[in-house]
Amino acid sequence: MKNLVIVESPSKSKTIEKYLGKDYKVMSSKGHIRDLATKGKGGLGVDVENDFKPTYVVSKDKKKLVEELKKAAAASDNVYLATDPDREGEAISWHLAHELGLDLDQKDRIVFNEITKNAVLTALENPRKIDMDLVRSQETRRILDRIIGFKLSKLLQIKIKSKSAGRVQSIALRMICDKEKEIAAFKPEEYWTLEAEFVKDAKKFKAELSKDQGKKVKIKDEESALAYFERTQDPFTVAKVSKTLKKRSPRLPFITSTLQQEASSKLGFGAKKTMMLAQMLYEGIDIGKETVGLITYMRTDSTRLSSVFTSAAHKLIEERYGKEYLGRYRVKNDENSQDAHEAIRPTSLDNTPEKVKEYLTNDQYKLYKFIYERALSSLMADAKNEATTYELETNSLTYTASGSVLVFDGFLKVYKDYDSAKDTILPSLSEGDKLNKTSLVKEQHFTEAPLRYSEARLIKALEEEGVGRPSTYAMIIDTIIKRGYVELKKANDNSKTKFFFPTEQGILTDDKLKEYFLSVINVKYTAEMEKELDEIAIGKEDNIEALKDFYKRFEPLLDAAYSNMEKVEAQKTGEKCPLCGGDLVYRQSRYGKFISCSNYPECKYKASLNDTVKEEPVKIGRTCPECGSELVKRKSRYGNYFIGCSSYPKCHYIENIEGEKRPFKAKRKTK
């Protein structure tokens, strides 16, 4: 064997091997092959007293794979490390080089932003050394996360029975808890509006009271509203007509965070699902006679597009839509335009969504179409709207009517499926025209509390604060849900969007972190740490000094928390354990409350709440869509409610409490 290429993903290896031919063997590391040890002082795998020297071990499930990689490397003339083009990928290449005995001065690292034959072959022609600055940045992040994760999690487990804490997950929890407290403290304020309706040339339109003698109106009570109501008399005079041409620029192409946000709001995909689908589209899809990566690398902070893509896009736009639809190339800022990665875009504009639809799942198609049309439309002309405003006067009061009409669709020619703006058409009026209202309505309102975070809004907030990295947001959200710190659910029956609600345990965890670790677990310090990691990645900061600075802050706080944080005892049920006689207590898991022995882990007894209080199924007035029997609400053994068929086990139909169908998971049979 002449050449060995090592990538991260098995599906990626199959795609690339087809491009390279018989002289190349492509193997997968299946992600990281080793991690920090969990033995030694504190189980950290990090010697804090010796410049934070890490100890790495090959993961148990990767030992056989590493032996296979070593054997293949020894039989090869050349070994190329083609892991993902980011810090994590650089670190994986470094770990591979270490385990395979490769020379770090050897140019054996290849990177490509898209999995296409041309991109892979070009990368092979331009190998480089492993970038040790990127490796040190990733290693510093991993050590920080290990120290905080192990030491802080152990403290919280002992003191308040919380499962874990993390450098960034704790900030996400903080934001959700702070928002909940803000909502709880909110006091609604009353206000009123007056709206008049008119008809002109058979067109109805509405105007709202906006000014009194030229000053902005704020109506705080019904008495004031009634006074304005009585002053509003026919006829109304058109005092002012304003018409302006407004331009709407196309949205920039997707980066990781905006893809997650927009896929959540426009497609209803969670961050985890979006990244999973994007990974599939990036790694390679069989489209007829070839396997090709349909999109560029999906972990990127840059809005830059290559000159090759922009040229092809401009040519397509002109040919398909006309010269007037050509737009200019824009990036977020000059600094980002020099970024090594591009924005997320299709690897080839020839692979239109319609052309590849038959090879994709429905969800893959939705996401690919979104990415394709976002990237193409970003290079198109502005949309143009004619905005019209009428000011109608009566008795020193001004009522305002506003309308907007699309006069040139521009980028919306392609992006219209994801645009929610609608025309508001007003009849033609001239200054001096007289009108009589057909109705006048005064209405009471109350200011609304701040919105809770949805997935999209939380990701946007984290990005704006500079906390974490877009590639980690899906994992952060998944972690705080699994730890039982937050719930993602609909606010009410009429809501379509799910929002984050902190649990009691989540609020307790956040309160204790605020009380004892506020100087290191806060938005500002965490964002500064991210910037420091960025500086290490380009060789401008020393990673050891960064770790020392953090530990000097963190260690005294940890010691104080162990000394002063009150230990929360588990609530007793009032019953005794049938196995050992110890007190039975309530505990919390990701599935809800359950009962276990206070002598755990010595005594393993546990029971669901259902074992003590059996709830009968409740009819909900609907029939099963699969068998026609009645649907009932039941309580699971974990204490959660769900909707299932009353004919179970003959019929396995099941929904969650929000009415979303869930697949039935049969119990595994034991031999």
BELSULWO-V348986 format. One record per pair of residues at least 24 apart in sequence whose ideal C-beta (glycine too) atoms are under 8 Angstrom apart, sorted by sequence separation. I is the first residue (numbers start at 1). GAP is how many residues later the second one is. D is the distance in Angstrom with one decimal. If there is no record, write none. Layout:
I_GAP_D + I_GAP_D
This chain:
1_24_5.5 + 34_24_4.6 + 35_24_6.0 + 105_24_6.6 + 305_24_6.8 + 384_24_4.1 + 402_24_8.0 + 485_24_6.1 + 579_24_5.7 + 627_24_4.4 + 631_24_7.8 + 633_24_7.6 + 33_25_6.0 + 34_25_6.0 + 104_25_6.9 + 194_25_7.4 + 346_25_6.5 + 383_25_6.4 + 401_25_6.2 + 579_25_7.9 + 580_25_7.2 + 610_25_6.1 + 626_25_5.9 + 33_26_6.6 + 85_26_4.2 + 104_26_5.9 + 193_26_7.1 + 305_26_7.9 + 345_26_6.9 + 346_26_4.7 + 383_26_5.7 + 384_26_6.6 + 480_26_7.3 + 572_26_7.4 + 577_26_6.1 + 579_26_4.5 + 610_26_7.9 + 627_26_7.1 + 32_27_7.1 + 69_27_7.2 + 73_27_4.6 + 81_27_5.7 + 85_27_6.9 + 191_27_7.0 + 192_27_4.1 + 303_27_7.8 + 304_27_5.5 + 344_27_5.7 + 349_27_6.9 + 381_27_7.7 + 383_27_3.9 + 578_27_6.8 + 610_27_5.6 + 617_27_8.0 + 619_27_7.8 + 624_27_6.1 + 626_27_4.6 + 34_28_7.2 + 73_28_7.8 + 80_28_5.6 + 81_28_5.1 + 82_28_5.0 + 85_28_6.0 + 104_28_7.6 + 191_28_6.1 + 192_28_7.5 + 303_28_4.9 + 382_28_5.1 + 383_28_6.0 + 570_28_6.4 + 577_28_5.1 + 625_28_6.9 + 33_29_4.7 + 70_29_7.1 + 73_29_7.4 + 79_29_5.7 + 80_29_7.7 + 81_29_7.0 + 82_29_7.4 + 191_29_6.0 + 192_29_7.2 + 302_29_7.7 + 303_29_4.5 + 346_29_6.2 + 381_29_4.3 + 382_29_7.1 + 383_29_4.9 + 608_29_4.2 + 610_29_7.5 + 617_29_6.7 + 624_29_5.1 + 32_30_7.9 + 69_30_7.5 + 70_30_5.8 + 78_30_7.3 + 80_30_5.1 + 82_30_7.4 + 190_30_6.3 + 192_30_6.6 + 302_30_7.8 + 345_30_3.9 + 346_30_8.0 + 380_30_5.9 + 381_30_6.6 + 520_30_7.3 + 608_30_6.6 + 609_30_5.0 + 69_31_6.2 + 70_31_7.9 + 189_31_7.7 + 190_31_6.5 + 194_31_6.6 + 344_31_7.5 + 380_31_3.9 + 608_31_6.7 + 30_32_7.1 + 33_32_7.0 + 192_32_7.1 + 304_32_6.5 + 343_32_6.9 + 29_33_7.9 + 33_33_5.6 + 66_33_5.6 + 97_33_6.2 + 192_33_3.9 + 303_33_6.0 + 304_33_5.1 + 309_33_7.5 + 316_33_5.5 + 378_33_7.4 + 380_33_7.0 + 455_33_7.2 + 520_33_5.3 + 194_34_5.6 + 302_34_4.9 + 303_34_7.8 + 304_34_7.8 + 377_34_4.2 + 380_34_6.4 + 519_34_6.3 + 520_34_5.5 + 30_35_6.5 + 194_35_6.3 + 301_35_7.0 + 302_35_7.5 + 304_35_5.6 + 377_35_7.7 + 29_36_7.3 + 33_36_7.8 + 94_36_5.3 + 196_36_6.8 + 306_36_5.7 + 309_36_6.0 + 313_36_6.3 + 377_36_7.9 + 390_36_6.7 + 93_37_5.5 + 302_37_3.4 + 304_37_7.5 + 305_37_5.8 + 312_37_5.4 + 377_37_4.3 + 517_37_7.9 + 520_37_6.5 + 575_37_7.9 + 82_38_7.9 + 94_38_7.5 + 194_38_6.7 + 198_38_7.5 + 301_38_6.8 + 302_38_7.8 + 304_38_5.4 + 305_38_5.8 + 376_38_5.5 + 377_38_4.0 + 388_38_5.3 + 519_38_6.9 + 56_39_7.0 + 259_39_7.0 + 300_39_7.5 + 302_39_5.0 + 304_39_6.2 + 390_39_5.6 + 452_39_7.0 + 573_39_7.7 + 29_40_7.1 + 90_40_6.5 + 196_40_7.5 + 301_40_7.5 + 302_40_6.4 + 303_40_4.9 + 305_40_6.3 + 309_40_7.7 + 517_40_5.3 + 27_41_7.5 + 58_41_6.8 + 82_41_7.2 + 90_41_5.5 + 94_41_4.6 + 300_41_4.0 + 302_41_6.1 + 373_41_5.1 + 374_41_6.9 + 516_41_6.1 + 27_42_6.2 + 56_42_7.9 + 256_42_6.4 + 299_42_7.9 + 300_42_6.8 + 373_42_5.6 + 458_42_6.5 + 91_43_7.4 + 256_43_5.4 + 300_43_6.4 + 392_43_6.6 + 454_43_5.2 + 455_43_7.4 + 80_44_6.7 + 90_44_4.0 + 91_44_5.2 + 256_44_5.9 + 257_44_7.9 + 297_44_6.1 + 300_44_6.4 + 373_44_7.3 + 374_44_7.7 + 454_44_6.5 + 516_44_6.5 + 517_44_7.1 + 594_44_6.9 + 27_45_6.1 + 90_45_5.5 + 255_45_5.5 + 256_45_7.0 + 296_45_7.9 + 297_45_7.8 + 373_45_7.4 + 454_45_5.5 + 455_45_8.0 + 516_45_4.1 + 591_45_7.5 + 594_45_6.9 + 255_46_5.6 + 296_46_5.4 + 298_46_5.4 + 453_46_6.4 + 454_46_7.5 + 592_46_5.0 + 593_46_5.2 + 25_47_6.4 + 80_47_6.5 + 87_47_4.9 + 91_47_4.0 + 255_47_6.6 + 296_47_7.6 + 297_47_7.6 + 452_47_3.8 + 453_47_4.8 + 591_47_3.1 + 592_47_3.5 + 87_48_7.8 + 90_48_6.6 + 91_48_6.6 + 255_48_6.1 + 296_48_5.9 + 330_48_7.4 + 370_48_6.9 + 451_48_7.5 + 452_48_6.0 + 516_48_7.4 + 591_48_6.8 + 592_48_5.3 + 81_49_7.3 + 295_49_5.9 + 296_49_5.4 + 452_49_6.9 + 512_49_7.9 + 516_49_6.1 + 589_49_7.1 + 591_49_6.3 + 87_50_5.5 + 88_50_6.0 + 253_50_5.9 + 295_50_6.7 + 296_50_7.9 + 329_50_6.3 + 515_50_7.7 + 25_51_7.4 + 87_51_4.3 + 91_51_7.8 + 252_51_4.5 + 295_51_6.0 + 296_51_6.2 + 327_51_7.7 + 328_51_7.9 + 253_52_6.2 + 294_52_6.3 + 295_52_6.4 + 327_52_5.3 + 294_53_6.1 + 326_53_7.8 + 327_53_4.4 + 512_53_6.3 + 29_54_7.0 + 87_54_7.7 + 293_54_5.7 + 326_54_7.1 + 327_54_4.5 + 292_55_6.8 + 325_55_5.4 + 326_55_6.2 + 327_55_7.0 + 292_56_7.7 + 325_56_5.2 + 467_56_6.1 + 294_57_6.0 + 324_57_6.5 + 465_58_5.0 + 468_58_7.8 + 32_59_7.9 + 33_59_7.2 + 292_59_7.4 + 317_59_7.3 + 321_59_7.7 + 467_59_5.1 + 32_60_5.7 + 316_60_7.3 + 467_60_5.5 + 508_60_7.5 + 31_61_7.2 + 34_61_5.2 + 466_61_3.7 + 469_61_7.2 + 33_62_5.7 + 294_62_6.7 + 313_62_7.5 + 317_62_6.6 + 465_62_5.8 + 468_62_7.1 + 6_63_6.6 + 29_63_6.2 + 32_63_6.8 + 33_63_6.4 + 313_63_5.7 + 317_63_5.9 + 467_63_6.8 + 287_64_7.1 + 466_64_5.7 + 34_65_6.9 + 314_65_6.3 + 466_65_7.1 + 16_66_7.3 + 33_66_6.4 + 278_66_7.3 + 309_66_7.7 + 313_66_4.7 + 29_67_6.1 + 4_68_5.3 + 4_69_5.8 + 287_69_5.4 + 310_69_6.1 + 305_70_7.2 + 1_71_7.1 + 285_71_7.1 + 288_71_7.4 + 4_72_4.0 + 287_72_4.7 + 3_73_6.2 + 6_73_7.1 + 286_73_6.3 + 295_73_7.0 + 305_73_7.6 + 1_74_5.2 + 2_74_6.8 + 3_74_6.6 + 4_74_7.1 + 6_74_7.1 + 285_74_5.7 + 294_74_5.8 + 305_74_7.6 + 1_75_5.1 + 2_75_4.9 + 3_75_4.8 + 4_75_4.8 + 5_75_4.7 + 6_75_5.6 + 7_75_4.9 + 8_75_5.0 + 285_75_6.7 + 1_76_7.8 + 2_76_6.8 + 3_76_7.8 + 4_76_7.0 + 6_76_6.4 + 7_76_6.5 + 8_76_5.7 + 295_76_5.6 + 3_77_6.8 + 5_77_5.3 + 6_77_7.3 + 250_77_6.3 + 252_78_6.6 + 252_79_7.5 + 285_79_7.6 + 252_80_6.3 + 8_81_6.8 + 249_81_7.7 + 281_83_6.4 + 327_83_7.4 + 505_83_5.6 + 8_84_6.3 + 280_84_6.3 + 324_84_7.8 + 327_84_6.6 + 54_85_6.6 + 259_85_5.9 + 325_85_6.6 + 277_86_5.8 + 281_86_6.8 + 325_86_8.0 + 277_87_5.7 + 281_87_5.6 + 54_88_7.9 + 255_88_5.9 + 256_88_7.4 + 325_88_6.3 + 54_89_6.3 + 254_89_6.1 + 255_89_6.7 + 278_89_6.6 + 6_90_6.0 + 253_90_3.7 + 254_90_4.3 + 273_90_7.5 + 277_90_4.8 + 281_90_7.6 + 52_91_5.8 + 252_91_7.2 + 253_91_6.6 + 254_91_7.9 + 253_92_5.7 + 321_92_5.8 + 274_93_6.8 + 278_93_7.9 + 269_94_7.3 + 46_97_5.4 + 269_97_8.0 + 19_98_4.3 + 269_98_7.1 + 16_99_6.6 + 48_99_7.7 + 267_99_5.5 + 15_100_5.5 + 20_100_7.2 + 46_100_6.2 + 267_100_6.9 + 19_101_5.2 + 20_101_8.0 + 45_101_6.6 + 46_101_6.7 + 19_102_7.0 + 44_102_5.9 + 12_103_6.3 + 44_103_6.5 + 267_103_6.5 + 16_104_5.7 + 20_104_7.9 + 263_104_6.4 + 266_104_7.0 + 484_104_5.7 + 5_105_7.8 + 484_105_6.7 + 36_106_6.6 + 44_106_5.8 + 484_106_5.0 + 35_107_7.9 + 36_107_7.5 + 43_107_6.2 + 44_107_7.9 + 263_107_6.7 + 483_107_7.0 + 42_108_6.7 + 262_108_7.2 + 482_108_5.2 + 42_109_7.1 + 481_109_7.7 + 36_110_5.4 + 259_112_7.2 + 262_112_7.8 + 254_117_6.0 + 254_120_5.5 + 253_121_5.8 + 254_121_7.3 + 253_122_4.5 + 251_123_6.5 + 253_125_4.7 + 251_126_7.4 + 252_126_5.7 + 250_127_5.0 + 251_127_6.4 + 250_128_5.1 + 250_129_7.6 + 250_130_5.7 + 250_132_7.2 + 249_133_5.3 + 250_133_7.9 + 248_134_6.0 + 247_135_4.2 + 248_135_4.4 + 247_136_7.2 + 248_136_7.6 + 247_137_5.7 + 248_137_6.7 + 246_138_7.2 + 247_138_7.9 + 245_139_5.9 + 246_139_4.9 + 245_140_7.5 + 246_140_7.8 + 245_141_5.9 + 246_141_5.1 + 244_142_7.6 + 245_142_7.7 + 243_143_6.3 + 244_143_5.1 + 243_144_7.2 + 242_145_8.0 + 243_145_5.2 + 242_146_7.1 + 243_146_7.9 + 241_147_7.5 + 242_147_4.3 + 241_148_7.6 + 242_148_8.0 + 240_149_7.7 + 241_149_6.0 + 242_149_7.9 + 240_150_7.3 + 241_150_8.0 + 240_151_4.1 + 238_152_6.1 + 239_152_4.9 + 266_152_5.2 + 238_153_7.5 + 239_153_6.9 + 238_154_6.0 + 239_154_4.4 + 237_155_6.9 + 236_156_4.2 + 237_156_5.2 + 262_156_7.5 + 236_157_6.7 + 237_157_7.1 + 236_158_4.8 + 246_158_7.6 + 235_159_7.2 + 239_159_7.1 + 234_160_7.2 + 250_160_7.3 + 233_161_5.8 + 250_161_3.6 + 232_162_6.0 + 233_162_5.7 + 245_162_7.5 + 248_162_7.5 + 249_162_7.9 + 231_163_7.9 + 232_163_6.9 + 236_163_6.8 + 231_164_4.9 + 248_164_8.0 + 251_164_7.4 + 231_165_7.7 + 232_165_6.1 + 250_165_6.8 + 231_166_6.0 + 115_167_6.6 + 232_167_7.9 + 114_168_7.7 + 115_168_6.4 + 301_168_7.8 + 490_168_5.7 + 115_169_5.6 + 228_169_6.8 + 301_169_6.6 + 489_169_7.0 + 299_171_7.0 + 299_172_4.2 + 248_173_8.0 + 117_175_7.9 + 116_176_6.0 + 115_177_7.1 + 116_177_6.1 + 115_178_3.1 + 114_179_5.5 + 217_180_8.0 + 114_181_7.4 + 210_181_8.0 + 114_182_4.5 + 113_183_5.1 + 114_183_6.9 + 207_183_6.9 + 213_183_4.9 + 113_184_5.0 + 212_184_6.5 + 214_184_7.5 + 271_184_5.6 + 207_185_5.4 + 212_185_5.8 + 270_185_5.9 + 211_186_7.1 + 212_186_7.6 + 211_187_3.8 + 209_188_6.2 + 210_188_5.5 + 241_188_6.3 + 271_188_6.3 + 209_189_7.5 + 210_189_6.7 + 211_189_7.9 + 241_189_6.7 + 265_189_7.7 + 209_190_5.5 + 210_190_4.3 + 241_190_5.5 + 264_190_6.8 + 208_191_6.3 + 238_191_5.0 + 240_191_6.6 + 264_191_4.8 + 265_191_4.9 + 207_192_3.9 + 208_192_6.1 + 238_192_6.6 + 239_192_6.9 + 264_192_3.9 + 207_193_5.8 + 208_193_7.8 + 238_193_5.4 + 198_194_7.9 + 207_194_3.9 + 238_194_6.3 + 262_194_7.5 + 206_195_6.6 + 237_195_6.9 + 238_195_4.3 + 260_195_7.5 + 261_195_4.2 + 264_195_7.6 + 196_196_7.7 + 205_196_5.6 + 237_196_7.4 + 238_196_7.8 + 260_196_7.3 + 261_196_8.0 + 275_196_7.9 + 237_197_6.0 + 238_197_7.1 + 205_198_7.3 + 236_198_7.1 + 237_198_8.0 + 261_198_5.3 + 235_199_4.4 + 236_199_4.7 + 260_199_5.2 + 261_199_5.4 + 275_199_4.9 + 235_200_6.3 + 236_200_7.3 + 274_200_7.4 + 234_201_8.0 + 235_201_5.5 + 236_201_6.8 + 234_202_4.3 + 257_202_5.7 + 271_202_5.6 + 272_202_4.4 + 196_203_5.6 + 198_203_7.9 + 234_203_6.2 + 257_203_7.2 + 271_203_3.9 + 272_203_7.8 + 270_204_7.7 + 194_205_7.9 + 232_205_7.6 + 272_205_7.2 + 257_206_4.5 + 271_206_5.7 + 272_206_5.6 + 270_207_7.7 + 232_208_5.8 + 260_210_7.0 + 86_211_7.7 + 229_211_6.6 + 85_212_5.8 + 84_213_7.0 + 86_213_5.5 + 229_213_5.1 + 257_213_4.0 + 260_213_6.2 + 228_214_7.6 + 256_214_3.4 + 260_214_6.9 + 84_215_7.3 + 255_215_6.8 + 256_215_5.8 + 226_216_7.2 + 257_216_6.9 + 225_217_4.6 + 256_217_7.9 + 225_219_7.8 + 222_220_7.9 + 205_221_5.3 + 203_222_7.2 + 205_222_6.5 + 222_222_6.8 + 203_223_7.5 + 203_224_4.2 + 201_226_4.8 + 200_227_4.0 + 201_227_7.1 + 113_228_6.0 + 119_228_7.7 + 200_228_7.9 + 113_229_5.7 + 200_229_6.6 + 116_231_5.0 + 115_232_7.6 + 116_232_7.2 + 114_233_4.4 + 204_234_7.8 + 200_235_6.6 + 198_237_5.2 + 198_238_7.6 + 198_239_5.8 + 199_239_5.6 + 197_240_6.4 + 198_240_6.3 + 196_241_4.4 + 197_241_5.0 + 197_242_4.6 + 196_243_7.1 + 197_243_7.7 + 196_244_5.0 + 197_244_7.8 + 195_245_7.4 + 196_245_8.0 + 194_246_6.7 + 195_246_5.2 + 194_247_7.2 + 194_248_5.1 + 195_248_7.2 + 193_249_7.3 + 194_249_7.9 + 192_250_6.0 + 193_250_5.4 + 192_251_6.6 + 192_252_5.6 + 193_252_6.5 + 191_253_7.9 + 192_253_6.8 + 190_254_6.7 + 191_254_5.3 + 85_255_7.2 + 86_255_7.8 + 190_255_7.5 + 191_255_7.4 + 85_256_6.6 + 190_256_5.8 + 191_256_6.9 + 189_257_6.7 + 188_258_4.1 + 189_258_4.7 + 188_259_5.3 + 188_260_7.2 + 188_261_7.3 + 186_263_4.0 + 186_264_6.9 + 183_266_4.6 + 182_267_7.8 + 183_267_6.0 + 15_268_6.4 + 182_268_5.6 + 11_269_7.6 + 15_269_3.2 + 183_269_6.9 + 9_270_7.7 + 14_270_7.0 + 12_271_4.4 + 179_271_6.5 + 11_272_4.7 + 12_272_6.4 + 18_272_7.5 + 180_272_7.2 + 11_273_6.1 + 18_273_5.6 + 179_273_5.9 + 9_274_5.4 + 179_274_6.0 + 15_276_4.6 + 176_276_7.7 + 14_277_6.9 + 15_277_7.3 + 176_277_5.8 + 15_278_6.6 + 175_278_6.7 + 176_282_7.2 + 175_283_6.8 + 172_286_6.6 + 175_286_6.0 + 175_287_7.5 + 172_290_6.5 + 171_291_7.4 + 168_294_7.9 + 171_294_7.8 + 172_295_7.8 + 171_296_5.0 + 172_296_7.8 + 171_297_7.5 + 168_299_6.0 + 168_300_4.1 + 168_304_6.6 + 172_304_5.2 + 176_304_7.7 + 172_305_7.1 + 169_307_5.1 + 173_307_5.5 + 168_308_5.6 + 172_308_5.9 + 166_310_7.8 + 169_310_5.1 + 176_310_5.6 + 169_311_5.5 + 173_312_5.3 + 166_313_6.9 + 173_313_6.8 + 169_314_7.9 + 164_315_7.5 + 164_319_5.8 + 163_320_4.7 + 162_321_7.4 + 163_321_7.1 + 179_321_8.0 + 180_321_7.1 + 180_322_5.3 + 162_323_7.7 + 176_324_4.7 + 176_325_7.9 + 177_325_4.8 + 176_326_5.3 + 180_327_7.5 + 173_329_7.2 + 177_329_6.5 + 176_330_7.3 + 177_330_5.6 + 173_333_5.8 + 177_333_4.2 + 177_334_7.9 + 173_336_6.7 + 174_336_5.6 + 173_337_5.4 + 170_339_7.9 + 174_339_7.3 + 170_340_7.6 + 174_340_7.5 + 162_343_6.2 + 170_343_5.7 + 161_344_7.6 + 165_344_7.0 + 162_346_7.2 + 162_347_4.5 + 174_347_7.3 + 160_348_5.7 + 165_348_6.6 + 174_348_7.7 + 175_348_7.8 + 160_349_6.7 + 174_349_7.4 + 162_350_8.0 + 171_350_7.0 + 170_351_5.0 + 171_351_7.6 + 160_352_5.9 + 171_352_5.9 + 156_353_6.4 + 159_353_7.2 + 167_354_7.9 + 171_355_5.2 + 156_356_7.0 + 165_356_7.8 + 168_358_6.5 + 167_359_6.5 + 167_362_7.4 + 152_365_7.3 + 88_383_7.7 + 86_385_7.2 + 144_385_7.2 + 141_392_5.6 + 140_393_6.2 + 137_396_5.2 + 140_396_5.8 + 137_397_7.5 + 137_399_4.3 + 136_400_5.6 + 137_400_3.8 + 136_401_7.9 + 159_402_7.6 + 133_403_6.7 + 134_403_5.4 + 140_403_4.4 + 144_403_7.1 + 147_403_7.8 + 151_403_7.8 + 155_403_6.7 + 133_404_5.6 + 139_404_7.1 + 143_404_6.2 + 147_404_7.2 + 133_405_6.2 + 160_405_7.6 + 133_406_4.5 + 137_406_7.2 + 140_406_6.1 + 144_406_6.4 + 148_406_7.4 + 152_406_7.4 + 155_406_5.8 + 159_406_4.7 + 136_407_4.6 + 140_407_6.3 + 147_407_7.1 + 151_407_5.8 + 155_407_6.4 + 159_407_7.3 + 160_407_7.7 + 161_407_6.3 + 159_408_5.2 + 160_408_4.7 + 158_409_7.0 + 159_409_6.7 + 161_409_6.6 + 155_410_7.3 + 161_426_7.2 + 161_427_7.2 + 87_450_6.3 + 52_492_6.4 + 51_493_5.2 + 52_495_4.7 + 52_496_7.7 + 52_499_7.9 + 48_503_6.5
